[in-house]
Amino acid sequence: MIVTLNPKILHFSKLNPQSRPSSRFHRTRTTSLTTNCKLQNPQDGKSSGSITKTISLSDSAAPPVTEESSLKGGGNGGGGGGGGGFLKRLPRKVLSVLSNLPLAITEMSTIAALMALGTVIEQGETPEFYFEKYPEDNPVLGFFTWRWIFALGFDHMYSAPIFLGMLALLAASLMACTYTTQIPLVKVARRWSFMKSDEAIKKQDFADTLPRASIQDLGVILMGDGYEVFMKGPSLYAFKGLAGRFAPIGVHIAMLLIMVGGTLSATGSFRGSVTVPQGLNFVMGDVLAPIGFLSVPTDSFNTEVHVNRFTMDYYDSGEVSQFHSDLSLRDLNGKEVLRKTISVNDPLRYGGVTIYQTDWSFSALQVTKDGEGPFNLAMAPIKINGDKKLYGTFLPVGDTNAPNVKGISMLARDLQSIVVYDLEGKFAGIRRPNSKLPIEIDGMKIVIEDAIGSTGLELKTDPGVPVVYAGFGALMLTTCISYLSHSQIWALQNGTSLVVGGRTNRAKNEFPDDMNRLLDQVPELIKTSVD
Amino acid sequence: MIFSILEHILTHISFSVVSIVLTIYFLTLLVNLDEIIGFFDSSDKGIVITFFGITGLLFTRWIYSGHFPLSNLYESLIFLSWAFSIIHMVSYFNKKNKNHLNAITAPSAIFIQGFATSGLLNNMPQSAILVPALQSQWLMMHVSMMILGYGALLCGSLLSIALLVITFRKVGSTFWKNNRKTKFLLNELFSFDGLYYINERNSVLLQQNSNFSFSRNYYRYQLIEQLDYWSFRIISLGFIFLTVGILSGAVWANETWGSYWNWDPKETWAFITWTIFAIYLHIKTNRNFRGINSAIVASIGFLLIWICYFGVNLLGIGLHSYGSFTSN
């Protein structure tokens, strides 16, 4: 992209009054003047964006404009078109507005602020909760009442229109930015642009002149250091780490992929949870409920899941270590298609549906009293505090229809040991169901036969997961790669002396040291004649 | 029994060595010890000793408890101070490019370790068992990446805060002349790119400091440039770790609970931290906004990391309740 300057339109901006007196660094024949100026696009008559470029005027042909301009604003996207109609220019205008970096930064900050607000305001509570917490007569911060919350959808922030709208806007910005700025950047970076003049080379971030050196030696040394070297006549161009230039594009594409996958998940998945006592079964289709409007049930929803066995492992201290469910899947004809024991962190996958072991519960206690029974007593949850649970049941003794019937109470924290209390409520003993040892309570012989647990399963089918996983992998990889530094080196053989210049985009501090180290290796030619 | 004694010894060794290193650094600031005794290098060796001490401590806990030592808040704090000592060692190996990370990482390591062992966290130093949800290979990857990410990002944002402090300070630059660092910087001054950077400096800074002598301005600019550069590099590294950590956490959640993102407070705040540092990196690419603005964003990031790491744990709710103060 070569820019020709029309002196009439050129005017000096007041922003940076000092013009760089770079002439004292250039001991060459030509005079150099560096200016910061504001370009006006002659076609529209109005400026299409302030582009601050440093342009060096010298006797030789104008060097290609540096890439820095394309990182800003990106308003050049539409500069090339002719005088076409307004409709043709509208998408370009929209693109240029969307790919504006400050806009993207504002969007990101707004999303961050909304997310933070979502953690402060309780999500998903009943309306009465908000009436109480953010009342109208005593508003938080002086103005924030429940009307604000319901109007903006803050009680379900992460699916509220304002939040999703911001995410969609960010996605649009990402796409626009990738199209207008990043992809042209790739073209510029790939161009093997040989620099034809000494001044152009000396203007780089790092430049040096070697008085008696050969360009071939430099080429060989650079190749040894991992650069890709191209030579054409007396000039040389080498680069290293090109992946570091491409990787940011990959990052943005990966983020778009994740957003697409997330949208798929939100609109097309099914989920459901169920607590099944050991020995019973259920049909997947009965449990799974659609989440979005694109959810379509599949054939595997007709599968019947049978819980064969539910067991728990314990640590020596008595805490729960792991719980397992032995499941068999049977199809419509009753034939078993899959059998697997699942546990937490080890789910079962069949036909697109995944079954996770997430919870456990105590279903019933089987006891015999004086040889009668066995009675299946349902266990009721008394206190559930995350992983710590307490269940209890009651075996009535005597006249069960009397108003204050007494009985034997049994409490259990897990399936391992049951604590038994007598008719007065006093502690009687602890029994393990496996031992089948009887316990004497008020003349009755109670044997605890079995503790029947129920498994808490969560079922899910999610079409967006492969897309999201691909996005995750791409994001991790490209973020790592974009840490690499893209270095470019130009060199020109000027008689016996060699002019070398280079720049890099990330590792700016180490670059001069690395360059000096390389240049020190270039041998000095002490021949008297030059070929 | 042996293991707990070993653990105690290693904890005490690492803590005391870091304190000694810190004392030496402070003394170096006031009095130029390098010309008296060659102390400067020994503080680097001190950090290496601390690193081995903490590594030994973590290994001991691993063997003793049977699970990777990252299951509650105490262990993650020890891991964080370990991360700081690793980052400090980067400068130890990169001898030719002496940077100023030393001043940040050593005090951070000691504060973290001090807090962890101070006894504010009741019974946590004892190894606890893992609940079923935490018994997974993903634990190692997710939590270690997050802690390493937090460590690097904390270093980077502290460097940015230092940059802001130095930029906006108008007095008290007398001790600069005696500082060994500036003598070293002098070697770099007479190079092409040094002057190039000065010319590119924002005119705002020039006007602010015009009443100072030129040489003092010069050292200050050079130091600010160095701080800016190192802050950028280490925040980029921390950002990579944070990305990998968040994503591996999401994959782990999907394997365990069937949903890769639950808008859990801790997840949300980690994402907010990620967003802030993404904003920081984007500001850095654009030459118009550079300099002060990126440093301000990184300083905000510092606060956010602490909210994410500690603040959410104070609530003790959600999927990440394992790390809370109240859990034992």
HADDOCK unambig.tbl for C-alpha pairs under 7 A between the chains (distance, minus, plus):
assign (segid A and resid 71 and name CA) (segid B and resid 286 and name CA) 6.61 0.50 0.50
assign (segid A and resid 72 and name CA) (segid B and resid 286 and name CA) 6.32 0.50 0.50
assign (segid A and resid 105 and name CA) (segid B and resid 279 and name CA) 6.04 0.50 0.50
assign (segid A and resid 108 and name CA) (segid B and resid 275 and name CA) 6.64 0.50 0.50
assign (segid A and resid 112 and name CA) (segid B and resid 272 and name CA) 5.19 0.50 0.50
assign (segid A and resid 112 and name CA) (segid B and resid 275 and name CA) 6.66 0.50 0.50
assign (segid A and resid 115 and name CA) (segid B and resid 268 and name CA) 6.66 0.50 0.50
assign (segid A and resid 119 and name CA) (segid B and resid 265 and name CA) 5.80 0.50 0.50
assign (segid A and resid 205 and name CA) (segid B and resid 193 and name CA) 6.39 0.50 0.50
assign (segid A and resid 206 and name CA) (segid B and resid 193 and name CA) 6.62 0.50 0.50
assign (segid A and resid 321 and name CA) (segid B and resid 131 and name CA) 6.16 0.50 0.50
assign (segid A and resid 321 and name CA) (segid B and resid 132 and name CA) 5.61 0.50 0.50
assign (segid A and resid 322 and name CA) (segid B and resid 132 and name CA) 5.07 0.50 0.50
assign (segid A and resid 344 and name CA) (segid B and resid 132 and name CA) 6.31 0.50 0.50
assign (segid A and resid 344 and name CA) (segid B and resid 133 and name CA) 6.08 0.50 0.50
assign (segid A and resid 344 and name CA) (segid B and resid 256 and name CA) 6.36 0.50 0.50
assign (segid A and resid 345 and name CA) (segid B and resid 133 and name CA) 6.64 0.50 0.50
assign (segid A and resid 345 and name CA) (segid B and resid 136 and name CA) 6.56 0.50 0.50
assign (segid A and resid 345 and name CA) (segid B and resid 255 and name CA) 6.02 0.50 0.50
assign (segid A and resid 345 and name CA) (segid B and resid 256 and name CA) 4.55 0.50 0.50
assign (segid A and resid 356 and name CA) (segid B and resid 256 and name CA) 6.75 0.50 0.50
assign (segid A and resid 356 and name CA) (segid B and resid 257 and name CA) 6.46 0.50 0.50
assign (segid A and resid 356 and name CA) (segid B and resid 258 and name CA) 6.88 0.50 0.50
assign (segid A and resid 358 and name CA) (segid B and resid 257 and name CA) 6.66 0.50 0.50
assign (segid A and resid 460 and name CA) (segid B and resid 258 and name CA) 6.51 0.50 0.50
assign (segid A and resid 472 and name CA) (segid B and resid 247 and name CA) 6.27 0.50 0.50
assign (segid A and resid 476 and name CA) (segid B and resid 243 and name CA) 6.62 0.50 0.50
assign (segid A and resid 476 and name CA) (segid B and resid 244 and name CA) 5.70 0.50 0.50
assign (segid A and resid 479 and name CA) (segid B and resid 240 and name CA) 5.96 0.50 0.50
assign (segid A and resid 480 and name CA) (segid B and resid 240 and name CA) 5.97 0.50 0.50
assign (segid A and resid 483 and name CA) (segid B and resid 236 and name CA) 6.99 0.50 0.50
